[in-house]
Amino acid sequence: MPSHSLQDTTALDALTLTVRFLLELAALAALSWWGVKTGDTTIAKIALGAGAPLTAAVVWGLFVAPKATIAVPGAVHIALQVLVFGGAALALLAIDKTLAAELFAAVVVIDTAILYARGL
């Protein structure tokens, strides 16, 4: 993939990267929503509602983020993105938010295709 400098960034690149960031936030929100809806007790709701997105954020920050702490091979990088975004879509399905899960997954696929096509 070609590398882009800040000067090479187009409006499409900026939009695509902004959408990616919003998808990351949406994934955390979906995981939190799932946790709160899934827990049987107040403590379980808090633990799952905070723990699931916290776990995803730590994985993302360590291995997936542009300035990730730990570099991983490309296949692992992709697998971890699938894990986080797929987990968020499955979380939405688990709480009967089918349309939200479908829309989220569709936007993830489209945005990812554009990111990879543009080498971002």
GROMACS elastic network, one bead per residue, 0.5 to 0.9 nm:
[ bonds ]
;  ai    aj funct       b0    kb
    1   116     6  0.77696   500
    1   117     6  0.83842   500
    1   118     6  0.80195   500
    1   120     6  0.78381   500
    2   118     6  0.79726   500
    2   119     6  0.53943   500
    2   120     6  0.80022   500
    3   119     6  0.63854   500
    3   120     6  0.71030   500
    4     7     6  0.79119   500
    4     8     6  0.57745   500
    4     9     6  0.67656   500
    4   118     6  0.88801   500
    4   119     6  0.74546   500
    4   120     6  0.71051   500
    5     8     6  0.52150   500
    5     9     6  0.66870   500
    6     9     6  0.53207   500
    6    10     6  0.89208   500
    7    10     6  0.82978   500
    9    12     6  0.80275   500
    9    13     6  0.57725   500
    9    14     6  0.67370   500
   10    13     6  0.50408   500
   10    14     6  0.62776   500
   10    15     6  0.85901   500
   11    14     6  0.50678   500
   11    15     6  0.60835   500
   11    16     6  0.85010   500
   12    15     6  0.50488   500
   12    16     6  0.59721   500
   12    17     6  0.84753   500
   13    16     6  0.51257   500
   13    17     6  0.60755   500
   13    18     6  0.84629   500
   13   114     6  0.86028   500
   13   115     6  0.77006   500
   13   118     6  0.76078   500
   13   120     6  0.77817   500
   14    17     6  0.52010   500
   14    18     6  0.60480   500
   14    19     6  0.85711   500
   15    18     6  0.50423   500
   15    19     6  0.61189   500
   15    20     6  0.85754   500
   16    19     6  0.50963   500
   16    20     6  0.62039   500
   16    21     6  0.87513   500
   16   111     6  0.61968   500
   16   112     6  0.85376   500
   16   114     6  0.71620   500
   16   115     6  0.67328   500
   17    21     6  0.62961   500
   17    22     6  0.86820   500
   17   111     6  0.83567   500
   17   115     6  0.76482   500
   17   120     6  0.82520   500
   18    21     6  0.51218   500
   18    22     6  0.62577   500
   18    23     6  0.85899   500
   19    22     6  0.50264   500
   19    23     6  0.60752   500
   19    24     6  0.86096   500
   19   107     6  0.85667   500
   19   108     6  0.88027   500
   19   111     6  0.71216   500
   20    24     6  0.62544   500
   20    25     6  0.87710   500
   20   108     6  0.76491   500
   20   111     6  0.67328   500
   20   112     6  0.79145   500
   20   115     6  0.87860   500
   21    24     6  0.50556   500
   21    25     6  0.64225   500
   21    26     6  0.86352   500
   22    25     6  0.50690   500
   22    26     6  0.60598   500
   22    27     6  0.85450   500
   23    27     6  0.60081   500
   23    28     6  0.86263   500
   23    85     6  0.82152   500
   23   104     6  0.77061   500
   23   107     6  0.81199   500
   23   108     6  0.70224   500
   24    27     6  0.51199   500
   24    28     6  0.64884   500
   24    29     6  0.87728   500
   24    57     6  0.87358   500
   24    60     6  0.89279   500
   24    84     6  0.86115   500
   24    85     6  0.77995   500
   25    28     6  0.51778   500
   25    29     6  0.62578   500
   25    30     6  0.86619   500
   26    30     6  0.60222   500
   26    31     6  0.85470   500
   26    88     6  0.81885   500
   26   104     6  0.82799   500
   27    30     6  0.50918   500
   27    31     6  0.62000   500
   27    32     6  0.85775   500
   27    53     6  0.78254   500
   27    56     6  0.85185   500
   27    84     6  0.71945   500
   27    85     6  0.61458   500
   27    86     6  0.88778   500
   27    87     6  0.81088   500
   27    88     6  0.50508   500
   27    89     6  0.77443   500
   27   104     6  0.85672   500
   28    31     6  0.51992   500
   28    32     6  0.61743   500
   28    33     6  0.85735   500
   28    52     6  0.79365   500
   28    54     6  0.78610   500
   28    56     6  0.71226   500
   28    57     6  0.73471   500
   28    84     6  0.87257   500
   28    88     6  0.73530   500
   29    32     6  0.50641   500
   29    33     6  0.60199   500
   29    34     6  0.85222   500
   29    53     6  0.72145   500
   29    88     6  0.83966   500
   30    33     6  0.50212   500
   30    34     6  0.60903   500
   30    35     6  0.85677   500
   30    53     6  0.82037   500
   30    87     6  0.89678   500
   30    88     6  0.55420   500
   30    89     6  0.76354   500
   30    91     6  0.64802   500
   30    92     6  0.61923   500
   31    34     6  0.50900   500
   31    35     6  0.62030   500
   31    36     6  0.87593   500
   31    48     6  0.84194   500
   31    49     6  0.70391   500
   31    50     6  0.85864   500
   31    51     6  0.88775   500
   31    52     6  0.57552   500
   31    53     6  0.54149   500
   31    56     6  0.84281   500
   31    87     6  0.76229   500
   31    88     6  0.55306   500
   31    89     6  0.87121   500
   31    91     6  0.60203   500
   31    92     6  0.78055   500
   32    35     6  0.50229   500
   32    36     6  0.62489   500
   32    37     6  0.85836   500
   32    46     6  0.89748   500
   32    48     6  0.70146   500
   32    50     6  0.60766   500
   32    51     6  0.78765   500
   32    52     6  0.63131   500
   32    53     6  0.56848   500
   32    54     6  0.88213   500
   32    91     6  0.89665   500
   33    36     6  0.52685   500
   33    37     6  0.61363   500
   33    38     6  0.84261   500
   33    49     6  0.63692   500
   33    91     6  0.81516   500
   33    92     6  0.80881   500
   33    95     6  0.84010   500
   34    37     6  0.51704   500
   34    38     6  0.58187   500
   34    39     6  0.84918   500
   34    48     6  0.78752   500
   34    49     6  0.69055   500
   34    52     6  0.85755   500
   34    88     6  0.85611   500
   34    91     6  0.54895   500
   34    92     6  0.66666   500
   34    94     6  0.73312   500
   34    95     6  0.62679   500
   35    38     6  0.51097   500
   35    39     6  0.60364   500
   35    44     6  0.80030   500
   35    45     6  0.58074   500
   35    46     6  0.75258   500
   35    47     6  0.75879   500
   35    50     6  0.74382   500
   35    51     6  0.80181   500
   35    52     6  0.68001   500
   35    53     6  0.87457   500
   35    91     6  0.84336   500
   36    39     6  0.57106   500
   36    40     6  0.87409   500
   36    42     6  0.85270   500
   36    44     6  0.78269   500
   36    46     6  0.64839   500
   36    47     6  0.83503   500
   36    48     6  0.63942   500
   36    50     6  0.84199   500
   37    40     6  0.81698   500
   37    45     6  0.69392   500
   37    49     6  0.81702   500
   37    95     6  0.69935   500
   38    44     6  0.81875   500
   38    45     6  0.67880   500
   38    48     6  0.77636   500
   38    49     6  0.86062   500
   38    94     6  0.86528   500
   38    95     6  0.77323   500
   39    42     6  0.71921   500
   39    43     6  0.78243   500
   39    46     6  0.78179   500
   39    47     6  0.81573   500
   39    48     6  0.66595   500
   39    49     6  0.81251   500
   40    43     6  0.82975   500
   40    44     6  0.61451   500
   40    45     6  0.66833   500
   41    44     6  0.50730   500
   41    45     6  0.60578   500
   41    46     6  0.85698   500
   42    45     6  0.50380   500
   42    46     6  0.61887   500
   42    47     6  0.85098   500
   43    46     6  0.51756   500
   43    47     6  0.60010   500
   43    48     6  0.85061   500
   44    48     6  0.58906   500
   44    49     6  0.80009   500
   45    48     6  0.53639   500
   45    49     6  0.55622   500
   45    50     6  0.82263   500
   46    50     6  0.58549   500
   46    51     6  0.78846   500
   47    50     6  0.54255   500
   47    51     6  0.53861   500
   47    52     6  0.80473   500
   48    52     6  0.55527   500
   48    53     6  0.83225   500
   49    52     6  0.61901   500
   49    53     6  0.71557   500
   49    54     6  0.88880   500
   50    53     6  0.59258   500
   50    54     6  0.60599   500
   50    55     6  0.86533   500
   51    54     6  0.50199   500
   51    55     6  0.59722   500
   51    56     6  0.85745   500
   52    55     6  0.52730   500
   52    56     6  0.63569   500
   52    57     6  0.86961   500
   53    56     6  0.50015   500
   53    57     6  0.59968   500
   53    58     6  0.85380   500
   54    57     6  0.50404   500
   54    58     6  0.61457   500
   54    59     6  0.86285   500
   55    58     6  0.52110   500
   55    59     6  0.62591   500
   55    60     6  0.85801   500
   56    59     6  0.51657   500
   56    60     6  0.60581   500
   56    61     6  0.85346   500
   56    83     6  0.88034   500
   56    84     6  0.61142   500
   57    60     6  0.50118   500
   57    61     6  0.59680   500
   57    62     6  0.84433   500
   57    84     6  0.87913   500
   58    61     6  0.51184   500
   58    62     6  0.59824   500
   58    63     6  0.84182   500
   59    62     6  0.52734   500
   59    63     6  0.59174   500
   59    64     6  0.71859   500
   59    65     6  0.89749   500
   59    80     6  0.77289   500
   59    84     6  0.83439   500
   60    63     6  0.55037   500
   60    65     6  0.56572   500
   60    68     6  0.76339   500
   60    80     6  0.76949   500
   60    81     6  0.77844   500
   60    84     6  0.78505   500
   61    64     6  0.60798   500
   61    65     6  0.52277   500
   61    66     6  0.85147   500
   61    67     6  0.77881   500
   61    68     6  0.54503   500
   61    69     6  0.68669   500
   61    70     6  0.87448   500
   62    65     6  0.71202   500
   62    67     6  0.85518   500
   62    70     6  0.55362   500
   62    71     6  0.82197   500
   63    66     6  0.87725   500
   63    67     6  0.87119   500
   63    68     6  0.51595   500
   63    69     6  0.64545   500
   63    70     6  0.53521   500
   63    71     6  0.62042   500
   63    72     6  0.64685   500
   63    76     6  0.86720   500
   63    77     6  0.67882   500
   63    80     6  0.77533   500
   64    67     6  0.80476   500
   64    68     6  0.57951   500
   64    69     6  0.87538   500
   64    70     6  0.84837   500
   64    71     6  0.82198   500
   64    72     6  0.82530   500
   64    77     6  0.58753   500
   64    78     6  0.82702   500
   64    80     6  0.70463   500
   64    81     6  0.69476   500
   65    69     6  0.83058   500
   67    70     6  0.87655   500
   68    71     6  0.65724   500
   71    77     6  0.85252   500
   72    75     6  0.81602   500
   72    76     6  0.60989   500
   72    77     6  0.60512   500
   73    76     6  0.54099   500
   73    77     6  0.62049   500
   73    78     6  0.87884   500
   74    78     6  0.62024   500
   74    79     6  0.85529   500
   75    78     6  0.51778   500
   75    79     6  0.60839   500
   75    80     6  0.86389   500
   76    80     6  0.60910   500
   76    81     6  0.85839   500
   77    80     6  0.53285   500
   77    81     6  0.64110   500
   77    82     6  0.87892   500
   78    81     6  0.51076   500
   78    82     6  0.62319   500
   78    83     6  0.85802   500
   79    82     6  0.50373   500
   79    83     6  0.60858   500
   79    84     6  0.87486   500
   80    84     6  0.62192   500
   80    85     6  0.85129   500
   81    84     6  0.52777   500
   81    85     6  0.59748   500
   81    86     6  0.78861   500
   82    85     6  0.52817   500
   82    86     6  0.52058   500
   82    87     6  0.76973   500
   83    86     6  0.51892   500
   83    87     6  0.55891   500
   83    88     6  0.83782   500
   84    87     6  0.51003   500
   84    88     6  0.62328   500
   84    89     6  0.87649   500
   85    88     6  0.50911   500
   85    89     6  0.63083   500
   85    90     6  0.86412   500
   85   104     6  0.85875   500
   85   105     6  0.75593   500
   85   108     6  0.74944   500
   86    89     6  0.50620   500
   86    90     6  0.60747   500
   86    91     6  0.84024   500
   86   105     6  0.75299   500
   87    90     6  0.50468   500
   87    91     6  0.59491   500
   87    92     6  0.86264   500
   88    92     6  0.63314   500
   88    93     6  0.87093   500
   88   101     6  0.78585   500
   88   104     6  0.85737   500
   88   105     6  0.88321   500
   89    92     6  0.51828   500
   89    93     6  0.63651   500
   89    94     6  0.87036   500
   89    98     6  0.87186   500
   89   100     6  0.80574   500
   89   102     6  0.74047   500
   89   104     6  0.66853   500
   89   105     6  0.62630   500
   90    94     6  0.60597   500
   90    95     6  0.87636   500
   90   101     6  0.71014   500
   91    94     6  0.50141   500
   91    95     6  0.65510   500
   91    96     6  0.88317   500
   91    97     6  0.86429   500
   91   101     6  0.80709   500
   92    95     6  0.53624   500
   92    96     6  0.64221   500
   92    97     6  0.50751   500
   92    98     6  0.66087   500
   92    99     6  0.87767   500
   92   100     6  0.67976   500
   92   101     6  0.52853   500
   92   102     6  0.89801   500
   93    96     6  0.50077   500
   93    97     6  0.53315   500
   93    98     6  0.51531   500
   93    99     6  0.85245   500
   93   100     6  0.81950   500
   93   101     6  0.59741   500
   93   102     6  0.86622   500
   94    97     6  0.74468   500
   94    98     6  0.84707   500
   95    98     6  0.82628   500
   96    99     6  0.86655   500
   96   101     6  0.89158   500
   97   100     6  0.53995   500
   97   101     6  0.61973   500
   97   102     6  0.87441   500
   98   101     6  0.50410   500
   98   102     6  0.61283   500
   98   103     6  0.85864   500
   99   102     6  0.50838   500
   99   103     6  0.60856   500
   99   104     6  0.83957   500
  100   103     6  0.51925   500
  100   104     6  0.59241   500
  100   105     6  0.84679   500
  101   104     6  0.51175   500
  101   105     6  0.60418   500
  101   106     6  0.84974   500
  102   105     6  0.52071   500
  102   106     6  0.60673   500
  102   107     6  0.86228   500
  103   106     6  0.50953   500
  103   107     6  0.61560   500
  103   108     6  0.85359   500
  104   107     6  0.53111   500
  104   108     6  0.61767   500
  104   109     6  0.87317   500
  105   108     6  0.50432   500
  105   109     6  0.62156   500
  105   110     6  0.86822   500
  106   109     6  0.51973   500
  106   110     6  0.62124   500
  106   111     6  0.85035   500
  107   110     6  0.51321   500
  107   111     6  0.58622   500
  107   112     6  0.82575   500
  108   111     6  0.52376   500
  108   112     6  0.58793   500
  108   113     6  0.84576   500
  109   112     6  0.51783   500
  109   113     6  0.61019   500
  109   114     6  0.86950   500
  110   113     6  0.51757   500
  110   114     6  0.63386   500
  110   115     6  0.86755   500
  111   114     6  0.51867   500
  111   115     6  0.61292   500
  111   116     6  0.86780   500
  112   116     6  0.61450   500
  112   117     6  0.84206   500
  113   116     6  0.53231   500
  113   117     6  0.59896   500
  113   118     6  0.85350   500
  114   117     6  0.50336   500
  114   118     6  0.60493   500
  114   119     6  0.84456   500
  114   120     6  0.84612   500
  115   118     6  0.52833   500
  115   119     6  0.60726   500
  115   120     6  0.50100   500
  116   120     6  0.59252   500
  117   120     6  0.77934   500
